[in-house]
Amino acid sequence: MALLPRLLTGSATATFPAFPLQACTMPSSEEILYSERYSDDVYEYRHLILPADIASRVPKNRLMSEPEWRALGVQQSRGWVEYTKHHPEPHILLFRRPKNFEPPVRQARSMPLPPYRALGEV
């Protein structure tokens, strides 16, 4: 039986004070502008334009890893790598990936199924 969340009422609200909504939300990827893809013989490229509040959290002296740019709210398929900085415009992120990139197929974890029991069996 799945447990469902419930609203806190009465004395429970005093025990668990409300957190500001902003502290629990992720940046909106709708604010991020995504370019179309463009390519050369080796790579396909795209660039993103970040709003100022998100751009202020981008490291200035190094490139970001995938978990870092995803934490900013960037949403794109696998394989993209931030490959350089455009220092005059740090709010623009430049990405590339190999042309015709195929993401690796993830294998589902094999878990044994519980033994089958008919209804009413113990």
KEKE-3310 file (N, C-alpha, C; in steps of 0.2 Angstrom, whole numbers, plus 5000, padded with zeros to 4 digits):
npx = (5004:5003:5010:5003:5007:5002:4993:5000:4993:4986:4995:5006:5010:5017:5028:5035:5041:5036:5045:5053:5046:5055:5067:5066:5064:5069:5079:5071:5070:5064:5067:5080:5088:5089:5099:5097:5104:5120:5133:5150:5162:5166:5160:5144:5136:5129:5123:5119:5109:5110:5099:5102:5102:5104:5116:5125:5130:5138:5154:5169:5182:5184:5178:5162:5156:5144:5135:5136:5131:5118:5113:5111:5100:5100:5093:5096:5099:5110:5128:5132:5145:5152:5163:5171:5175:5166:5173:5170:5156:5150:5137:5133:5134:5144:5142:5147:5146:5151:5148:5133:5131:5128:5119:5125:5117:5107:5107:5094:5093:5094:5083:5077:5061:5047:5041:5027:5011:4995:4979:4974:4982:4995)
npy = (4994:5011:5025:5041:5059:5070:5085:5096:5100:5110:5107:5101:5110:5119:5112:5108:5120:5131:5130:5143:5144:5146:5141:5128:5125:5122:5130:5137:5130:5135:5148:5148:5150:5140:5136:5131:5116:5115:5111:5104:5095:5086:5088:5092:5106:5118:5132:5140:5153:5160:5167:5181:5178:5165:5164:5170:5160:5152:5145:5155:5152:5139:5125:5117:5102:5089:5086:5098:5108:5103:5105:5118:5119:5117:5108:5095:5082:5067:5067:5080:5092:5105:5115:5126:5143:5159:5172:5187:5186:5179:5173:5165:5148:5136:5122:5105:5090:5073:5071:5063:5056:5043:5039:5028:5012:5009:4996:4988:4985:4968:4961:4948:4942:4941:4926:4919:4920:4914:4924:4925:4914:4910)
npz = (5000:4995:5003:5005:5004:5017:5022:5034:5049:5063:5078:5072:5062:5070:5074:5063:5054:5040:5025:5015:4998:4988:4992:4989:4976:4959:4947:4933:4918:4908:4907:4901:4886:4872:4859:4841:4835:4827:4816:4812:4803:4812:4825:4833:4838:4851:4859:4874:4882:4897:4910:4920:4934:4935:4928:4936:4945:4938:4936:4935:4931:4926:4916:4917:4924:4918:4929:4936:4927:4925:4937:4937:4930:4917:4903:4893:4881:4883:4882:4879:4881:4890:4881:4880:4885:4883:4886:4885:4886:4898:4901:4892:4887:4880:4871:4865:4856:4849:4832:4826:4839:4849:4863:4877:4880:4893:4905:4912:4929:4935:4945:4955:4954:4965:4973:4964:4970:4973:4975:4992:4996:5008)
capx = (5000:5007:5008:5002:5008:4996:4995:5001:4988:4986:5001:5011:5013:5022:5034:5038:5039:5036:5051:5051:5045:5060:5072:5064:5063:5075:5079:5066:5074:5060:5071:5086:5087:5093:5100:5097:5111:5124:5139:5155:5163:5167:5155:5138:5136:5124:5124:5113:5109:5107:5097:5107:5102:5108:5123:5130:5132:5143:5161:5172:5189:5184:5172:5157:5154:5137:5131:5135:5127:5111:5111:5109:5093:5100:5091:5098:5101:5116:5133:5135:5151:5154:5170:5175:5171:5167:5174:5166:5149:5150:5131:5132:5137:5145:5142:5148:5147:5153:5142:5130:5132:5123:5120:5125:5111:5108:5104:5090:5095:5090:5081:5073:5054:5045:5037:5020:5006:4988:4976:4972:4988:4999)
capy = (5000:5017:5030:5047:5064:5074:5092:5097:5104:5111:5107:5099:5115:5122:5107:5109:5127:5131:5133:5147:5140:5147:5137:5121:5125:5121:5135:5136:5129:5139:5155:5147:5150:5135:5137:5125:5113:5117:5106:5104:5088:5081:5089:5096:5112:5122:5137:5142:5159:5160:5173:5184:5175:5158:5165:5172:5154:5149:5146:5159:5150:5133:5122:5114:5095:5088:5087:5105:5112:5101:5108:5125:5119:5115:5101:5093:5075:5065:5068:5087:5094:5112:5114:5133:5149:5165:5177:5193:5185:5173:5170:5160:5142:5133:5114:5101:5082:5071:5071:5056:5053:5038:5037:5021:5009:5007:4990:4987:4980:4962:4959:4942:4943:4938:4920:4920:4917:4916:4927:4920:4910:4913)
capz = (5000:4995:5008:5002:5009:5019:5024:5041:5053:5070:5082:5068:5059:5074:5075:5056:5051:5033:5022:5009:4992:4983:4994:4987:4969:4954:4942:4928:4912:4903:4906:4898:4879:4869:4851:4837:4834:4821:4816:4807:4801:4818:4831:4833:4843:4853:4864:4879:4885:4904:4913:4925:4941:4935:4925:4942:4948:4933:4938:4930:4929:4923:4913:4921:4922:4917:4935:4938:4923:4926:4944:4936:4927:4910:4902:4886:4880:4885:4878:4878:4885:4889:4878:4880:4888:4879:4892:4885:4887:4902:4902:4886:4888:4873:4871:4859:4856:4843:4827:4826:4845:4852:4871:4879:4882:4900:4906:4918:4934:4935:4951:4955:4955:4971:4970:4963:4975:4971:4980:4997:4998:5013)
cpx = (5004:5005:5008:5004:5002:4998:4995:4996:4989:4993:5007:5014:5018:5028:5038:5037:5040:5042:5049:5051:5052:5066:5071:5064:5069:5074:5075:5070:5070:5064:5077:5084:5092:5093:5098:5104:5114:5130:5144:5156:5164:5162:5149:5138:5130:5126:5118:5114:5106:5104:5102:5108:5105:5115:5128:5132:5137:5150:5165:5179:5189:5178:5168:5157:5147:5133:5130:5131:5119:5109:5109:5102:5093:5098:5092:5100:5108:5122:5136:5140:5152:5162:5174:5171:5172:5167:5170:5158:5148:5143:5129:5137:5138:5146:5144:5147:5148:5147:5140:5131:5126:5124:5121:5119:5112:5104:5100:5093:5091:5089:5076:5066:5052:5041:5030:5016:4999:4984:4973:4977:4992:5006)
cpy = (5006:5022:5037:5053:5067:5081:5092:5102:5105:5111:5105:5104:5119:5118:5108:5115:5127:5134:5138:5143:5140:5143:5130:5120:5125:5127:5133:5135:5133:5146:5154:5147:5145:5137:5131:5122:5115:5112:5108:5097:5083:5082:5092:5100:5114:5127:5138:5149:5159:5167:5175:5180:5168:5159:5167:5166:5150:5150:5150:5156:5143:5131:5118:5106:5094:5089:5094:5109:5110:5104:5115:5125:5118:5108:5100:5086:5074:5067:5075:5088:5101:5112:5121:5138:5155:5171:5184:5192:5178:5170:5166:5154:5139:5126:5111:5094:5080:5070:5063:5052:5049:5037:5030:5019:5007:5001:4990:4983:4974:4961:4953:4944:4939:4932:4922:4916:4919:4920:4923:4916:4913:4911)
cpz = (5000:5000:5004:5007:5011:5022:5032:5044:5060:5073:5077:5064:5063:5075:5068:5053:5044:5030:5016:5003:4988:4985:4991:4980:4965:4950:4936:4921:4906:4902:4902:4890:4876:4861:4848:4837:4827:4821:4811:4805:4807:4824:4829:4839:4845:4858:4868:4881:4892:4906:4919:4932:4941:4932:4931:4946:4944:4936:4933:4927:4926:4920:4918:4919:4921:4923:4937:4933:4923:4932:4943:4933:4920:4908:4894:4886:4882:4880:4877:4883:4884:4887:4879:4883:4883:4884:4891:4887:4892:4903:4896:4887:4881:4874:4864:4861:4850:4838:4827:4833:4847:4859:4872:4881:4889:4901:4912:4923:4935:4943:4951:4957:4961:4969:4969:4968:4973:4977:4985:5000:5004:5012)
residu = (MET:ALA:LEU:LEU:PRO:ARG:LEU:LEU:THR:GLY:SER:ALA:THR:ALA:THR:PHE:PRO:ALA:PHE:PRO:LEU:GLN:ALA:CYS:THR:MET:PRO:SER:SER:GLU:GLU:ILE:LEU:TYR:SER:GLU:ARG:TYR:SER:ASP:ASP:VAL:TYR:GLU:TYR:ARG:HIS:LEU:ILE:LEU:PRO:ALA:ASP:ILE:ALA:SER:ARG:VAL:PRO:LYS:ASN:ARG:LEU:MET:SER:GLU:PRO:GLU:TRP:ARG:ALA:LEU:GLY:VAL:GLN:GLN:SER:ARG:GLY:TRP:VAL:GLU:TYR:THR:LYS:HIS:HIS:PRO:GLU:PRO:HIS:ILE:LEU:LEU:PHE:ARG:ARG:PRO:LYS:ASN:PHE:GLU:PRO:PRO:VAL:ARG:GLN:ALA:ARG:SER:MET:PRO:LEU:PRO:PRO:TYR:ARG:ALA:LEU:GLY:GLU:VAL)
# end
